[in-house]
Amino acid sequence: MSESDSDRAPADESDDEVMYPLEGKYKSEKDKAEIMQMSEIRREEILAERAAEVERKAQDLHLRRLVQDRERHEAKNAEKKKRKAAAADLDDGQRKSSRQKTKASEPLEAYKRQREQKNASRRRQDDRKDRDRRSGSRDGRSDVDAEGESEVEWDDRPAPPVREEPPAELKDFERVRVGRSYFARVCFYPGFDEAISGCYCRVSVGINRETGRPTYRMARIKGFTVGKPYPMQGPNGKPFMTDQYVIAAHGPHEKEWPFVACSDSKFTEASLFKLDKLKRTLSAENMKPPTRTALFAKCDDINALINHQWSAAEIQTKIERQNKLMHLLPTKAPSSDNPNGLSKAQIQAQKLAELNRANRKANAEDIRKAQIAERRREQEARAAAAARRKAQMEEEARVKEQRLLAAPGRELDELFGSDISRTGTPANGGVGTPKKRSGTPANGGEKREKKTGIPTFRKRNMDDDVIASMDLGVDIEI
């Protein structure tokens, strides 16, 4: 082995090494998981860079092999010329060698020109992307010489740190929850399978024996399949037939469910407990739970499906798919108890709705009667309080009036004395010391009783009031 061959051996071994052994894009399962957790834009950029890197390496390897083949061919020709130097003309051998070199180098030069044009186009695209992102330009170094050396580009930028995605919360799963009403609306839309795969649904798994209520599970939609046709109710209330089944997975377990088994209700707090249990199950199975970024991207897919711009061909295809299984709908004549030809479940739903309306009406009537009775009691209480206040005021006015109209006795005694109007003659005709008066009041009034109770202020009689109440016994005759 020559010295050049020994120097070239390590390079050949490094070139034969596969850069991305997993699917031609990833280094390992860990690398794939990290890239899938990134945003869609960043993920596409990395995959595009890796694809370009793989392509450049393949081109370099092919070019290097061409150069090696040419060198080996030239060395072999040189050895032949040395062995035949005595018998052949040296000048003719040189011209022959020159012609062979020219013929061998023509496809190589054409390939080099093609690769340089492709690299220049790629660099222009990279510069345009860098200007759009307004980020730092990447320093690339390439060295292409006449010998066809390989082109190597070095990225001096540090590898971006892998950000830890925040865990998804219950409200994030609620954004991508799909129920039977939504299935009935979009199950015939174009792109339905791709847009809804990855969303979540709330499926009924049976009746709880302890509570007697339905039990629900949060399940991830893995895809769709076809099966036995079954009826559904459309957004306009009309029934239709479909044979689509959702493949829902709760942890590692998958099962097919009809659309009618998916509840329209929201995820509850019990679903939050089940979500934590689901995350633990996924961790035990080495399966990563969904991130908020993935759920937001799936929410965008749902909005794009709803806002799909229809073409005439897509509308015709949707109508044909809807009418494909319409002949399987039950067409039996409606009975007298069921004039509209409704199903048993629909009849039960109508009866339940009527019972709910009757209960709501009775509850409203009871509330109205209770409110009327409460208002009547309040009015009676206000009337009784007003009557008590009125009686109290009347009693106070009556007492005050009696006090004002009472005959003045003590006041007159204090003002004029008790014996002013009496004669000097004793009552029994005796002369001398007058007899002591009896207990009869001086003004002929009744004996004043001792008043008890809380003392109050009263208006004192003025002189005019006292004189007006006196009987002086003076008669004026005209």
C-alpha positions in Angstrom: 0.0 0.0 0.0 1.4 3.4 -0.9 1.6 6.4 1.4 -1.4 8.1 -0.3 -3.5 5.0 0.2 -2.6 4.9 3.9 -3.5 8.5 4.3 -6.8 8.0 2.6 -7.9 5.0 4.6 -9.2 6.9 7.6 -11.1 9.3 5.4 -12.8 6.4 3.6 -13.8 4.9 6.9 -15.3 8.2 8.1 -17.1 8.6 4.8 -18.6 5.2 4.9 -20.0 5.9 8.4 -23.8 6.6 8.3 -24.5 10.1 9.8 -28.2 9.5 10.6 -28.9 5.8 10.8 -32.5 6.2 12.0 -34.8 6.8 9.0 -32.0 8.7 7.4 -32.9 11.8 9.5 -32.1 11.0 13.2 -29.1 9.9 15.1 -31.0 7.9 17.7 -34.4 7.5 19.3 -33.5 10.2 21.8 -32.5 12.6 19.0 -35.8 11.9 17.3 -37.8 12.5 20.4 -36.0 15.8 21.1 -36.6 17.0 17.5 -40.3 16.1 17.6 -40.8 18.2 20.7 -39.5 21.3 18.9 -41.7 23.7 17.1 -42.7 22.9 13.6 -40.6 25.6 12.0 -37.5 24.7 14.0 -38.0 21.0 13.3 -38.3 21.5 9.5 -35.2 23.7 9.5 -33.1 21.0 11.3 -34.4 18.2 9.0 -33.7 20.3 5.9 -30.2 21.0 7.1 -29.6 17.4 7.8 -30.9 16.4 4.4 -28.6 18.9 2.7 -25.7 17.6 4.8 -26.4 14.0 3.7 -26.6 15.1 0.1 -23.4 17.0 0.3 -21.6 14.1 1.9 -22.9 11.8 -0.9 -21.7 14.2 -3.5 -18.3 14.5 -1.8 -17.9 10.8 -1.6 -18.9 10.3 -5.2 -16.4 13.0 -6.3 -13.6 11.6 -4.1 -14.2 8.2 -5.7 -14.0 9.6 -9.2 -10.7 11.3 -8.3 -9.3 8.1 -6.8 -10.3 6.2 -9.9 -8.6 8.7 -12.1 -5.4 8.7 -10.0 -5.3 4.9 -10.1 -5.9 4.9 -13.8 -3.1 7.4 -14.3 -0.7 5.5 -12.0 -1.5 2.3 -14.0 -0.8 4.0 -17.3 2.5 5.4 -15.9 3.6 2.0 -14.9 2.8 0.7 -18.4 4.7 3.5 -20.0 7.7 2.7 -17.8 7.6 -1.0 -18.8 7.2 -0.1 -22.5 9.7 2.8 -22.6 12.3 0.8 -24.5 9.9 -0.4 -27.2 7.6 2.5 -27.7 8.2 6.1 -28.6 8.1 8.3 -25.5 6.5 11.2 -27.3 3.7 9.1 -28.6 3.2 7.6 -25.2 2.9 11.1 -23.7 0.4 12.2 -26.3 -1.6 9.0 -25.7 -1.5 9.6 -22.0 -2.6 13.2 -22.5 -5.5 12.2 -24.6 -6.6 9.6 -22.0 -6.4 12.2 -19.3 -8.5 14.6 -21.3 -11.1 12.0 -21.9 -11.2 11.0 -18.2 -11.3 14.5 -16.9 -14.2 15.8 -19.1 -17.0 14.1 -17.1 -15.3 15.1 -13.9 -15.1 18.8 -14.9 -18.7 18.7 -16.0 -19.7 17.2 -12.6 -17.7 19.8 -10.7 -19.4 22.7 -12.6 -22.8 21.2 -11.9 -22.0 20.8 -8.2 -20.7 24.4 -8.0 -23.9 25.7 -9.6 -26.0 23.7 -7.2 -24.0 24.9 -4.2 -24.3 28.5 -5.3 -28.0 28.1 -5.6 -28.2 26.6 -2.2 -26.1 29.4 -0.7 -28.5 32.0 -2.2 -31.5 30.2 -0.7 -29.8 30.1 2.7 -29.0 33.8 2.6 -32.6 34.6 1.7 -33.8 32.5 4.6 -31.4 34.2 7.0 -32.6 37.6 5.9 -36.2 36.6 6.4 -35.5 35.3 9.9 -33.2 38.4 10.6 -30.8 36.1 12.4 -27.1 35.9 12.2 -25.6 34.6 9.1 -23.9 31.3 9.1 -20.2 31.1 8.3 -19.6 28.5 5.7 -16.2 27.7 4.3 -15.7 25.7 1.2 -12.5 24.8 -0.6 -12.7 23.4 -4.1 -9.4 23.0 -6.0 -8.4 21.6 -9.2 -7.8 18.2 -7.7 -11.5 17.9 -6.7 -11.2 18.2 -2.9 -14.4 17.8 -0.9 -16.4 20.8 0.2 -16.8 21.1 4.0 -19.1 23.7 5.7 -18.6 24.4 9.3 -21.3 25.9 11.6 -19.7 28.1 14.2 -23.0 28.7 16.0 -23.5 27.0 19.3 -26.1 24.3 19.4 -29.4 25.8 20.8 -30.3 24.5 24.2 -33.2 22.1 24.3 -36.1 23.8 26.1 -38.3 21.9 28.4 -41.9 22.0 27.2 -44.4 22.9 30.0 -46.7 20.0 30.8 -50.1 20.2 29.1 -53.0 21.1 31.4 -56.7 20.0 31.3 -57.7 23.2 29.5 -55.2 22.4 26.7 -56.8 19.0 26.2 -60.2 20.6 26.2 -59.2 22.7 23.2 -58.7 19.5 21.1 -61.6 17.5 22.5 -64.0 16.1 19.8 -67.5 14.9 20.5 -70.2 13.2 18.5 -71.8 16.4 17.4 -68.5 17.6 15.9 -67.9 14.2 14.3 -71.4 14.4 12.7 -70.5 17.8 11.3 -67.0 17.1 9.8 -66.8 13.3 9.2 -67.3 13.8 5.5 -64.9 16.8 5.1 -61.8 16.3 3.0 -58.7 15.9 5.2 -60.9 14.7 8.2 -58.7 11.8 9.1 -55.4 13.7 9.1 -56.8 16.8 11.0 -58.6 14.8 13.8 -56.0 12.2 14.3 -54.1 13.2 17.5 -57.1 14.9 19.1 -58.8 13.6 22.2 -62.3 12.4 23.0 -64.4 11.4 26.0 -65.7 7.9 25.4 -68.2 5.9 27.6 -66.8 2.6 28.8 -70.0 1.4 30.7 -72.0 2.0 33.9 -70.4 2.3 37.3 -71.8 -0.4 39.6 -71.4 1.7 42.7 -72.9 5.0 41.5 -75.1 3.7 38.6 -73.7 6.5 36.4 -71.8 6.2 33.1 -68.1 6.0 33.3 -65.9 8.0 30.8 -62.3 7.8 29.8 -60.1 10.4 28.1 -58.7 8.7 25.0 -56.4 9.9 22.2 -57.6 9.5 18.6 -55.1 7.3 16.8 -56.9 7.1 13.5 -60.1 5.9 11.9 -61.5 2.7 10.4 -64.7 1.4 8.8 -67.1 -1.2 10.2 -70.8 -1.9 10.5 -72.9 1.1 9.5 -74.9 2.8 12.3 -77.2 5.9 12.4 -76.2 9.3 13.6 -78.0 12.7 13.9 -76.7 15.5 11.8 -76.3 19.1 12.7 -79.6 19.9 11.1 -81.4 17.2 13.1 -81.8 14.8 10.2 -80.4 11.2 10.6 -77.8 9.8 8.4 -75.7 6.6 8.2 -72.0 6.2 8.5 -69.6 3.3 8.8 -66.7 5.3 10.3 -65.2 4.2 13.7 -62.6 6.1 15.7 -59.5 4.2 17.0 -59.1 5.6 20.5 -56.2 4.8 22.8 -56.1 5.1 26.5 -52.5 4.6 27.4 -51.1 1.6 25.4 -54.6 0.1 24.9 -56.5 0.8 21.7 -60.1 0.1 20.8 -62.6 1.0 18.0 -65.5 3.2 19.0 -68.5 4.5 17.0 -68.9 8.3 16.9 -72.0 8.1 19.0 -70.0 6.7 22.0 -68.0 10.0 22.2 -69.5 12.4 24.7 -70.1 16.1 24.0 -69.5 17.0 27.6 -66.3 18.7 28.8 -63.5 17.0 30.6 -64.2 17.1 34.4 -62.0 17.2 37.5 -62.2 13.4 37.6 -60.7 13.5 34.1 -57.8 15.5 35.6 -57.1 12.6 38.0 -57.3 10.2 35.1 -55.0 12.4 33.1 -52.3 12.1 35.8 -52.8 8.4 35.9 -52.5 8.3 32.1 -49.2 10.2 32.2 -47.8 7.8 34.7 -49.0 4.9 32.5 -47.3 6.4 29.5 -44.1 7.0 31.4 -44.1 3.3 32.5 -44.5 2.3 28.9 -41.7 4.6 27.7 -44.2 6.8 25.9 -44.0 10.6 26.2 -47.3 12.5 27.0 -48.3 15.2 24.5 -46.9 18.7 25.0 -48.7 22.0 24.8 -47.0 22.8 21.5 -48.3 19.6 19.9 -51.8 20.3 21.2 -51.7 23.9 20.0 -50.7 22.7 16.5 -53.5 20.2 16.5 -55.9 23.0 17.5 -54.7 24.9 14.4 -55.5 21.8 12.3 -59.0 21.7 13.7 -59.6 25.4 12.8 -58.2 24.8 9.3 -60.6 21.9 8.8 -63.6 24.0 9.9 -62.6 26.9 7.6 -61.9 24.7 4.6 -62.6 26.4 1.3 -64.8 24.0 -0.7 -64.5 23.4 -4.4 -67.3 22.1 -6.6 -65.7 18.6 -6.8 -65.3 18.4 -3.0 -68.9 19.3 -2.5 -70.1 16.6 -4.9 -67.9 14.0 -3.2 -69.2 14.9 0.2 -72.8 14.6 -1.0 -72.1 11.2 -2.6 -70.5 9.9 0.6 -73.5 11.1 2.7 -76.0 9.4 0.4 -74.0 6.2 0.0 -75.5 4.5 3.0 -78.9 6.4 3.2 -80.7 3.3 2.0 -79.8 1.5 5.2 -81.8 3.9 7.4 -84.9 2.3 9.0 -88.0 3.2 6.9 -90.8 1.4 8.9 -94.2 3.2 9.0 -94.6 5.3 12.2 -97.1 4.0 14.7 -99.8 6.0 16.5 -97.5 6.3 19.6 -94.6 7.3 17.3 -96.0 9.5 14.5 -92.6 10.9 13.5 -90.9 7.5 13.2 -88.3 8.3 15.8 -86.0 5.7 17.3 -86.4 4.4 20.8 -83.5 6.6 22.1 -85.0 9.7 20.5 -88.5 8.9 22.0 -86.9 8.5 25.5 -85.0 11.7 25.0 -88.3 13.5 24.1 -90.1 12.1 27.1 -87.2 13.1 29.3 -87.3 16.6 27.8 -91.0 16.9 28.4 -90.6 15.7 32.0 -87.8 18.3 32.5 -90.1 21.0 31.1 -92.9 20.0 33.5 -90.6 20.0 36.5 -89.2 23.4 35.6 -92.7 24.8 35.2 -93.8 23.3 38.6 -90.6 24.7 40.3 -91.2 28.1 38.8 -94.9 28.1 40.0 -93.8 27.0 43.6 -91.2 29.8 43.6 -93.8 32.3 42.4 -96.2 31.3 45.2 -93.5 31.4 47.8 -92.5 34.9 46.7 -96.2 36.1 46.8 -96.6 34.7 50.4 -93.4 36.3 51.5 -94.5 39.7 50.1 -97.9 39.3 51.8 -96.2 38.6 55.2 -94.0 41.6 54.8 -97.0 43.9 54.0 -98.9 42.6 57.1 -95.8 43.2 59.3 -95.5 46.7 58.0 -99.2 47.4 58.5 -99.1 46.0 62.1 -96.1 48.2 62.9 -97.8 51.3 61.4 -101.0 50.5 63.5 -98.9 50.2 66.7 -97.2 53.5 66.0 -100.6 55.2 65.3 -102.1 53.8 68.5 -99.1 55.0 70.5 -99.3 58.5 69.0 -103.1 58.7 69.7 -102.5 57.6 73.3 -99.9 60.2 73.8 -102.2 62.9 72.3 -105.1 61.9 74.6 -102.9 62.0 77.7 -101.6 65.4 76.8 -105.2 66.7 76.2 -106.4 65.4 79.5 -103.5 67.0 81.3 -104.3 70.4 79.7 -108.1 70.1 80.4 -107.7 69.1 84.1 -109.0 71.7 86.7 -106.2 73.8 88.2 -106.1 73.4 92.0 -102.7 73.6 93.4 -101.7 76.3 91.0 -104.6 78.5 92.2 -103.7 77.9 95.8 -100.2 78.8 95.2 -101.3 82.0 93.3 -104.2 83.4 95.5 -104.1 81.4 98.7 -106.7 78.9 99.8 -109.1 81.3 101.9 -109.1 84.5 99.9 -112.7 84.2 98.6 -114.2 83.0 101.9 -115.8 85.4 104.5 -114.3 86.2 107.9 -117.2 84.5 109.7 -116.4 81.1 111.1 -118.3 78.3 109.5 -120.1 77.3 112.7 -121.0 80.9 113.8 -118.5 81.0 116.5 -116.3 84.0 117.3 -112.7 83.8 117.9 -110.3 81.2 116.7 -111.5 79.7 113.4 -112.0 76.0 113.2 -109.5 73.9 111.4 -110.6 73.0 107.9 -111.5 69.5 107.0 -109.8 67.4 104.4 -112.1 68.7 101.6 -110.1 70.5 98.9 -110.5 74.3 99.0 -112.0 74.6 95.5 -114.5 71.9 96.0 -112.5 69.5 93.8 -111.7 66.0 94.5 -108.7 65.1 96.6 -105.6 65.1 94.5 -104.1 61.7 94.1 -100.4 61.1 94.3 -99.0 60.7 90.8 -96.6 57.9 90.1 -94.5 57.0 87.1 -91.7 58.7 85.1 -91.8 62.5 85.6 -92.2 64.6 82.4 -92.0 68.2 81.5 -95.3 70.0 81.1 -96.4 73.5 80.1 -97.1 75.8 83.0 -100.3 77.8 83.0 -99.9 81.5 82.3 -101.7 84.3 84.1 -104.3 84.6 81.4 -105.1 80.9 81.6 -105.4 81.0 85.4 -107.7 84.1 85.3 -109.9 82.6 82.6 -110.4 79.5 84.6 -111.5 81.4 87.8 -115.1 81.9 88.8 -115.2 85.4 90.5 -119.0 85.4 91.0 -119.4 88.9 89.4 -122.6 89.4 87.4 -122.8 92.4 85.1 -126.3 93.5 84.3 -126.9 96.1 81.5 
